[in-house]
Amino acid sequence: MKKHSFLSYLFWVTLAIASGIMVAQLTNAGVKETLRFASSFGKPIVYEAKSLQKAAVKEIGKEAMGLVGKTSKIALGNIFQDRSGPPKNSGKYIEADLSKMTISLYQDGKLKESLEIRSKGRPGSPWETPTGEYAVLLKEKEHFSSIGGVWMPNSIQFFGNFFIHGWPYFKDGTPVYEGYSGGCIRLSTEDSEKVFAFAEIETPIYITNSSLNFDQFNDNSYYSSKVSIKSPRLSAEAYLVADAETGEIILEKNKDEKYPIASITKLMTALASLETIDQSKITAVPNDLDYENYNISGLSKGEIISVGDLIYPLLLQSSNTAAEAIADFRGRANFIRGMNQKAAAIGLLDTSFSDPSGLSEKNLSTPSDIFKFISYLHKGKRHILEITKLKEGTAGTKKWTNSNKFISFGNFDGGKTGYTEAARKTFAGIFSLPLAEFNERKIVVAVFRSQQREDDVIKILDYLKDTVYYGRQP
């Protein structure tokens, strides 16, 4: 009897010690959730940790007495790694950093002078100063801005309505007040004289915002939170899922193949309109369109409307008529040329446009380029994405309701759907997902030639939330 009691006592003491060690190790590992332990003969112990954001099943390895979860890195590369940047050794170029508020002059790879940027466009506004790779298009010692009603000394045009120039002044000679510009890069008049003298027609101009790229250089990445996972089965012929801020690829298929993009085109139409046309200008809906192929979306032939108001039927109801009316204001061929120039300026080297609506099967791009485009809008022209999230837009007595089904998703941060017979169903958009411990990640989803677009996107989002997390490898 005593022997039995002693063995029983020894058993319970041993169990208590083992349990204490296990709990201590889990506490040290920072696991604060309720843990469920299970074991089977010949297999490693597995625990399941559930938090408010996600449920993760992790295999327990041999390290730390079998209590450290093993995960696998699933990032498939980085979209941003192929950025070329300024030339290093030959010729002149100008580099403006909107974060550091400096403009630098380089000759044969050597810094000649660095000057202060006094003002730029307000971030998040329609007039935010655009980043990208441009060139000097025009130089004027005194340029009059019809938009601002001011003279701009030592003006250097680099794209559309955007210039580098000295401090502006009104017609009576009074200088403008301090504050954000209408999108141009303002310098002191003295410094603008130096840039004006340095610049030549076609001198490259690189406009960057270094504060937007900090997340590319940390030690975090994307990992599977399950021992064995399979990518979702999608109907799309091509797709790309990647982090808008780091460029890390999570899922992809045929990401560098060119496809027709249908009405995703209209995001570039909106961007080119904002950057090359005074939005207060009045235009007319063209009379000569084949309206069997153009959805009217509350617009009438010959109707007079401001260019700025056309962005609502363009983006909310995917109006082909609105796209043509915008392009017609500048001259259709000239406007489409501007769309292609903007695409090249922001690194969309496999993208080309033949019309402003997306009806043409010659409007081509790749999932990789469309990711770059959505990321660009997210970082530097968020105003456009914000419009695509609206339930409705109004202009005077007119109202346009958003036809995009994804606006019902609480984590949808903007984007555009499209459809033509050649393109099938397309989608490009961005979502906020709780994939990191302390914050959400901005994930771009691009889907091409899909048969079941909404189902494909839902499968992608479910896969990410159920099996993927962003952080450091345990």
C-alpha positions as CSV (number, residue, x, y, z in Angstrom):
1,M,0.0,0.0,0.0
2,K,2.8,2.3,0.9
3,K,4.7,1.4,-2.3
4,H,1.5,2.2,-4.3
5,S,1.1,5.6,-2.5
6,F,4.8,6.4,-3.1
7,L,4.5,5.6,-6.9
8,S,1.3,7.7,-7.1
9,Y,3.0,10.6,-5.3
10,L,6.0,10.4,-7.6
11,F,3.8,10.3,-10.7
12,W,1.9,13.4,-9.7
13,V,5.1,15.3,-8.7
14,T,6.7,14.5,-12.1
15,L,3.6,15.6,-13.9
16,A,3.4,18.8,-12.0
17,I,7.1,19.6,-12.8
18,A,6.7,18.8,-16.5
19,S,3.6,20.9,-16.7
20,G,5.3,23.8,-14.9
21,I,8.3,23.7,-17.4
22,M,5.9,23.6,-20.3
23,V,3.8,26.6,-19.1
24,A,7.0,28.6,-18.3
25,Q,8.4,28.0,-21.8
26,L,5.1,29.0,-23.4
27,T,4.9,32.2,-21.3
28,N,8.5,33.1,-22.2
29,A,7.6,32.7,-25.8
30,G,4.9,35.3,-25.4
31,V,2.0,33.0,-26.1
32,K,-1.0,34.6,-24.3
33,E,-3.8,32.6,-26.0
34,T,-5.4,29.5,-24.7
35,L,-3.4,26.5,-25.9
36,R,-4.7,23.1,-26.8
37,F,-2.2,20.3,-26.7
38,A,-2.5,17.0,-28.5
39,S,-0.1,14.2,-29.1
40,S,-0.1,10.9,-30.9
41,F,2.3,8.0,-31.0
42,G,5.4,8.7,-33.2
43,K,4.3,12.3,-34.1
44,P,5.5,15.7,-32.8
45,I,3.3,17.6,-30.3
46,V,1.2,20.3,-32.0
47,Y,-0.5,23.3,-30.4
48,E,-3.1,25.6,-31.7
49,A,-3.1,29.3,-30.8
50,K,-6.1,31.4,-31.5
51,S,-6.1,35.2,-31.3
52,L,-8.6,37.9,-32.3
53,Q,-6.9,38.2,-35.6
54,K,-6.2,34.7,-36.8
55,A,-6.0,31.0,-36.0
56,A,-2.6,29.4,-36.5
57,V,-1.6,25.8,-36.4
58,K,2.1,25.4,-36.0
59,E,4.3,22.3,-36.0
60,I,6.5,22.0,-33.0
61,G,10.1,21.3,-33.7
62,K,12.8,19.8,-31.5
63,E,14.2,23.2,-30.5
64,A,13.4,24.5,-27.0
65,M,12.2,21.1,-25.9
66,G,9.6,20.8,-28.7
67,L,7.9,24.1,-28.1
68,V,9.1,26.4,-30.9
69,G,6.7,26.5,-33.9
70,K,8.2,25.9,-37.4
71,T,6.9,28.0,-40.3
72,S,7.8,28.4,-43.9
73,K,8.6,31.6,-45.7
74,I,6.2,32.0,-48.7
75,A,7.3,35.4,-50.2
76,L,8.0,34.6,-53.9
77,G,10.2,37.6,-54.6
78,N,9.9,41.4,-54.8
79,I,8.2,43.5,-57.5
80,F,10.3,46.6,-56.5
81,Q,13.7,45.0,-57.0
82,D,13.8,45.9,-60.7
83,R,13.7,49.6,-60.2
84,S,16.3,51.3,-62.3
85,G,16.7,54.7,-60.7
86,P,18.9,57.6,-61.9
87,P,21.9,57.0,-64.1
88,K,25.1,56.7,-62.2
89,N,27.9,57.9,-64.5
90,S,26.9,59.9,-67.5
91,G,25.2,63.2,-68.4
92,K,23.0,65.5,-66.4
93,Y,20.0,64.7,-64.3
94,I,17.9,66.3,-61.6
95,E,16.6,64.4,-58.5
96,A,13.9,65.8,-56.2
97,D,13.1,64.1,-52.9
98,L,9.7,65.1,-51.7
99,S,10.4,63.6,-48.2
100,K,13.7,65.3,-47.6
101,M,12.5,68.4,-49.5
102,T,15.6,68.7,-51.5
103,I,16.4,69.0,-55.2
104,S,19.8,67.9,-56.4
105,L,21.7,68.6,-59.6
106,Y,24.0,65.8,-60.9
107,Q,26.6,65.8,-63.6
108,D,28.2,62.5,-64.7
109,G,27.1,60.8,-61.5
110,K,28.6,63.5,-59.2
111,L,26.5,65.9,-57.1
112,K,26.9,69.5,-58.2
113,E,24.5,71.2,-55.8
114,S,21.6,70.4,-53.5
115,L,18.9,73.0,-52.9
116,E,15.8,73.3,-50.7
117,I,12.3,72.6,-52.0
118,R,10.2,75.3,-50.4
119,S,6.8,73.9,-51.2
120,K,5.0,70.9,-52.9
121,G,1.5,69.6,-53.5
122,R,-0.5,68.6,-50.5
123,P,-0.2,64.8,-49.9
124,G,-3.5,62.9,-50.4
125,S,-5.0,65.7,-52.4
126,P,-5.8,65.7,-56.2
127,W,-2.9,68.0,-56.6
128,E,-0.2,65.9,-54.8
129,T,3.1,66.3,-56.6
130,P,3.6,63.2,-58.7
131,T,6.6,60.9,-58.3
132,G,8.2,59.1,-61.2
133,E,10.8,59.5,-64.0
134,Y,10.3,62.5,-66.2
135,A,12.3,64.9,-68.4
136,V,12.4,68.6,-69.1
137,L,9.7,69.3,-71.6
138,L,9.7,73.1,-71.6
139,K,11.7,76.0,-70.1
140,E,10.2,79.5,-69.7
141,K,11.8,82.4,-67.8
142,E,8.3,83.6,-66.9
143,H,5.3,81.2,-67.2
144,F,1.8,82.3,-66.4
145,S,-0.4,79.7,-64.7
146,S,-4.0,80.0,-65.9
147,I,-5.0,77.6,-63.1
148,G,-3.4,79.6,-60.2
149,G,-3.6,83.0,-61.9
150,V,0.1,83.7,-61.0
151,W,3.4,84.1,-62.7
152,M,6.0,81.4,-62.1
153,P,9.6,82.5,-62.7
154,N,12.2,80.1,-64.1
155,S,9.6,77.5,-65.0
156,I,10.6,74.0,-66.0
157,Q,7.7,71.7,-67.2
158,F,8.2,68.0,-66.6
159,F,4.6,66.6,-67.0
160,G,1.2,68.0,-67.7
161,N,0.4,70.8,-65.3
162,F,3.5,70.2,-63.2
163,F,6.6,72.5,-63.1
164,I,9.7,73.2,-61.1
165,H,9.8,77.0,-60.6
166,G,10.7,79.9,-58.4
167,W,8.4,81.7,-56.0
168,P,5.2,82.7,-57.7
169,Y,3.7,86.1,-57.7
170,F,0.4,87.7,-58.7
171,K,0.0,90.1,-61.6
172,D,0.6,93.1,-59.3
173,G,3.9,91.7,-58.2
174,T,2.7,90.4,-54.8
175,P,4.3,87.1,-53.9
176,V,2.0,84.2,-53.0
177,Y,1.6,83.1,-49.4
178,E,3.6,80.2,-47.8
179,G,1.9,76.9,-47.9
180,Y,1.3,73.9,-50.2
181,S,1.6,74.4,-53.9
182,G,-0.9,73.3,-56.6
183,G,1.3,70.3,-57.2
184,C,4.4,72.1,-58.6
185,I,7.8,72.0,-57.0
186,R,8.5,75.5,-55.6
187,L,12.0,76.8,-54.9
188,S,13.2,80.2,-53.9
189,T,13.5,82.4,-56.9
190,E,17.3,82.5,-56.4
191,D,17.6,78.7,-56.3
192,S,15.3,78.3,-59.2
193,E,17.7,80.3,-61.4
194,K,20.4,77.7,-60.7
195,V,18.2,74.8,-61.7
196,F,16.9,76.7,-64.7
197,A,20.5,77.4,-65.9
198,F,21.5,73.7,-65.3
199,A,18.5,72.1,-67.0
200,E,18.3,71.4,-70.7
201,I,15.4,70.1,-72.8
202,E,15.2,66.3,-72.1
203,T,17.3,66.4,-69.0
204,P,16.0,63.5,-66.9
205,I,14.1,64.5,-63.7
206,Y,13.6,61.8,-61.0
207,I,11.0,62.7,-58.4
208,T,11.0,60.4,-55.4
209,N,9.6,60.2,-51.9
210,S,12.1,58.3,-49.8
211,S,9.7,58.1,-46.8
212,L,7.4,55.7,-48.7
213,N,10.0,53.0,-49.1
214,F,11.1,52.4,-45.5
215,D,9.2,49.2,-45.2
216,Q,11.3,47.5,-47.9
217,F,14.4,47.3,-45.7
218,N,13.1,45.7,-42.5
219,D,13.6,42.1,-41.5
220,N,10.0,41.1,-41.7
221,S,8.5,38.9,-44.4
222,Y,5.5,36.7,-45.2
223,Y,5.2,33.2,-43.7
224,S,2.8,30.4,-43.7
225,S,1.1,29.9,-40.4
226,K,0.3,26.2,-41.2
227,V,2.5,23.2,-41.7
228,S,1.1,22.3,-45.1
229,I,-0.9,24.7,-47.3
230,K,-2.2,24.7,-50.8
231,S,-2.7,27.9,-52.9
232,P,-6.3,28.6,-53.7
233,R,-7.7,27.2,-56.9
234,L,-8.8,30.2,-59.0
235,S,-10.6,30.6,-62.4
236,A,-8.3,33.5,-63.4
237,E,-5.7,32.9,-66.1
238,A,-3.3,35.3,-64.4
239,Y,-3.1,37.0,-61.0
240,L,-0.7,38.6,-58.5
241,V,-1.1,39.2,-54.8
242,A,1.6,41.4,-53.2
243,D,2.3,43.9,-50.4
244,A,1.8,47.4,-51.6
245,E,4.5,48.8,-49.3
246,T,7.2,46.2,-49.5
247,G,6.6,44.7,-52.9
248,E,6.8,41.1,-51.6
249,I,4.8,38.6,-53.7
250,I,2.5,36.2,-51.9
251,L,0.7,34.6,-54.8
252,E,1.2,34.8,-58.5
253,K,0.4,33.1,-61.8
254,N,1.6,34.4,-65.2
255,K,2.5,37.7,-63.5
256,D,4.6,39.0,-66.4
257,E,2.3,38.0,-69.3
258,K,0.4,40.7,-71.1
259,Y,-3.4,40.7,-71.2
260,P,-6.2,43.1,-72.2
261,I,-7.2,44.9,-69.0
262,A,-10.6,46.3,-69.9
263,S,-11.9,49.1,-67.5
264,I,-8.9,48.9,-65.2
265,T,-7.8,51.4,-67.9
266,K,-10.1,54.1,-66.4
267,L,-7.8,54.4,-63.3
268,M,-5.1,55.7,-65.7
269,T,-7.7,57.9,-67.5
270,A,-8.5,59.5,-64.1
271,L,-4.8,60.0,-63.3
272,A,-4.0,61.5,-66.6
273,S,-7.0,63.8,-66.4
274,L,-6.0,65.1,-62.9
275,E,-2.4,65.7,-64.0
276,T,-2.9,67.2,-67.4
277,I,-6.3,69.0,-67.4
278,D,-7.6,71.9,-65.2
279,Q,-10.5,70.1,-63.5
280,S,-12.6,73.2,-63.5
281,K,-12.7,73.4,-67.3
282,I,-15.9,72.7,-69.1
283,T,-16.2,70.1,-71.8
284,A,-19.0,68.5,-73.9
285,V,-20.1,64.9,-74.2
286,P,-19.1,63.9,-77.8
287,N,-21.9,63.7,-80.3
288,D,-20.2,61.3,-82.7
289,L,-19.8,58.2,-80.5
290,D,-21.3,54.9,-81.4
291,Y,-23.6,54.8,-78.3
292,E,-24.4,51.1,-78.8
293,N,-20.9,50.5,-77.5
294,Y,-20.9,53.2,-74.9
295,N,-22.8,53.1,-71.6
296,I,-24.3,56.6,-71.2
297,S,-24.3,56.5,-67.3
298,G,-26.5,59.6,-66.9
299,L,-24.8,61.6,-69.6
300,S,-26.4,63.0,-72.8
301,K,-24.9,63.7,-76.2
302,G,-23.6,67.2,-76.3
303,E,-24.1,67.7,-72.6
304,I,-21.9,70.4,-71.0
305,I,-20.1,69.3,-67.8
306,S,-16.9,70.1,-66.0
307,V,-14.0,67.7,-66.5
308,G,-13.7,67.2,-62.7
309,D,-17.3,66.0,-62.4
310,L,-16.7,63.3,-65.1
311,I,-14.6,61.4,-62.7
312,Y,-17.7,60.1,-60.9
313,P,-19.4,58.4,-63.8
314,L,-15.9,57.3,-65.0
315,L,-14.9,55.5,-61.8
316,L,-18.2,54.7,-60.1
317,Q,-20.2,53.5,-63.1
318,S,-17.3,52.7,-65.4
319,S,-18.7,55.1,-68.1
320,N,-17.0,54.7,-71.4
321,T,-18.8,57.9,-72.5
322,A,-17.2,59.8,-69.6
323,A,-13.8,58.5,-70.6
324,E,-14.2,59.7,-74.2
325,A,-15.5,63.1,-73.0
326,I,-12.4,63.6,-70.8
327,A,-10.0,62.5,-73.7
328,D,-11.9,64.7,-76.2
329,F,-11.1,67.8,-74.1
330,R,-7.4,67.6,-74.8
331,G,-7.7,65.9,-78.2
332,R,-8.1,62.1,-78.1
333,A,-4.8,61.2,-79.6
334,N,-2.9,63.7,-77.4
335,F,-4.7,62.5,-74.2
336,I,-3.9,58.8,-75.0
337,R,-0.3,59.8,-75.6
338,G,-0.3,61.4,-72.1
339,M,-1.6,58.2,-70.6
340,N,1.2,56.2,-72.1
341,Q,3.8,58.8,-71.1
342,K,2.5,58.6,-67.5
343,A,2.7,54.8,-67.6
344,A,6.3,54.9,-68.7
345,A,7.1,57.6,-66.1
346,I,6.0,55.4,-63.2
347,G,7.7,52.3,-64.5
348,L,4.9,50.5,-66.2
349,L,7.1,49.3,-69.0
350,D,4.8,46.5,-70.2
351,T,1.7,48.6,-70.3
352,S,0.2,50.4,-73.3
353,F,-3.1,52.2,-74.0
354,S,-5.0,52.6,-77.3
355,D,-8.2,54.2,-75.9
356,P,-9.3,55.9,-72.7
357,S,-12.1,53.5,-71.8
358,G,-10.7,49.9,-72.0
359,L,-12.9,48.7,-74.8
360,S,-9.9,48.2,-77.0
361,E,-8.2,44.8,-76.7
362,K,-4.9,46.7,-77.4
363,N,-5.0,48.2,-73.9
364,L,-2.5,45.8,-72.5
365,S,-0.7,45.2,-69.2
366,T,0.7,42.6,-66.9
367,P,-0.3,41.7,-63.3
368,S,3.2,43.0,-62.2
369,D,2.6,46.4,-63.9
370,I,-0.9,46.7,-62.5
371,F,0.4,45.9,-59.0
372,K,3.0,48.8,-59.5
373,F,0.2,51.1,-60.7
374,I,-2.2,50.4,-57.7
375,S,0.8,50.7,-55.3
376,Y,1.6,54.1,-57.0
377,L,-1.9,55.3,-56.5
378,H,-1.9,54.1,-52.9
379,K,1.3,56.0,-52.1
380,G,1.0,59.1,-54.2
381,K,-2.5,59.6,-55.7
382,R,-4.8,58.1,-53.0
383,H,-7.5,60.6,-54.0
384,I,-8.4,58.4,-57.0
385,L,-8.7,55.2,-54.9
386,E,-10.8,57.1,-52.4
387,I,-13.3,57.9,-55.1
388,T,-13.6,54.3,-56.1
389,K,-14.8,53.5,-52.5
390,L,-17.7,56.0,-52.6
391,K,-21.2,54.6,-52.6
392,E,-22.3,57.4,-54.8
393,G,-21.0,60.7,-56.3
394,T,-22.9,63.8,-57.0
395,A,-22.4,66.9,-59.2
396,G,-25.2,69.4,-59.2
397,T,-28.5,67.5,-59.6
398,K,-26.8,64.4,-61.0
399,K,-26.0,61.3,-59.0
400,W,-23.9,58.3,-59.9
401,T,-24.1,55.1,-57.8
402,N,-21.1,52.8,-57.5
403,S,-21.5,49.5,-59.3
404,N,-18.4,47.9,-57.9
405,K,-19.5,45.0,-55.6
406,F,-16.2,45.2,-53.6
407,I,-17.3,48.4,-51.9
408,S,-19.4,46.2,-49.6
409,F,-16.1,44.7,-48.3
410,G,-15.2,46.5,-45.1
411,N,-11.5,46.1,-45.8
412,F,-11.6,47.4,-49.4
413,D,-9.3,50.4,-50.0
414,G,-10.2,51.1,-53.6
415,G,-9.8,49.6,-57.1
416,K,-11.6,48.9,-60.4
417,T,-13.3,46.0,-62.1
418,G,-13.6,45.5,-65.9
419,Y,-15.0,43.3,-68.5
420,T,-14.7,42.8,-72.3
421,E,-14.9,39.6,-74.3
422,A,-11.2,39.8,-74.9
423,A,-10.2,40.5,-71.3
424,R,-12.9,38.5,-69.6
425,K,-13.4,39.7,-66.0
426,T,-10.6,41.8,-64.5
427,F,-9.9,43.4,-61.2
428,A,-7.2,45.5,-59.6
429,G,-7.6,46.8,-56.0
430,I,-6.1,47.0,-52.6
431,F,-7.3,45.6,-49.2
432,S,-6.3,46.2,-45.6
433,L,-5.8,42.8,-44.0
434,P,-4.8,41.9,-40.3
435,L,-1.8,39.8,-41.3
436,A,0.7,41.4,-38.8
437,E,0.6,41.4,-35.0
438,F,0.1,45.1,-34.4
439,N,-1.1,46.5,-37.7
440,E,-2.8,45.8,-41.0
441,R,-1.0,45.2,-44.3
442,K,-2.0,46.8,-47.6
443,I,-2.4,44.0,-50.1
444,V,-2.8,44.6,-53.8
445,V,-4.8,42.0,-55.7
446,A,-4.7,41.9,-59.5
447,V,-6.9,39.3,-61.4
448,F,-6.9,38.9,-65.2
449,R,-9.1,36.8,-67.5
450,S,-11.3,35.5,-64.7
451,Q,-14.4,33.5,-65.1
452,Q,-15.6,34.1,-61.5
453,R,-14.0,37.3,-60.4
454,E,-15.7,37.9,-57.1
455,D,-15.2,34.2,-56.1
456,D,-11.5,34.4,-57.0
457,V,-10.9,37.5,-54.9
458,I,-12.8,36.1,-51.9
459,K,-10.7,32.9,-52.1
460,I,-7.6,35.0,-52.1
461,L,-8.6,37.0,-49.1
462,D,-9.7,34.0,-47.2
463,Y,-6.4,32.2,-48.0
464,L,-4.4,35.2,-46.7
465,K,-6.4,35.6,-43.5
466,D,-6.4,31.9,-42.7
467,T,-2.8,30.9,-43.5
468,V,-0.5,33.9,-43.9
469,Y,1.1,36.3,-41.5
470,Y,3.7,39.1,-41.8
471,G,6.5,39.4,-39.3
472,R,9.8,37.8,-38.3
473,Q,10.3,34.1,-38.5
474,P,9.9,32.5,-35.1
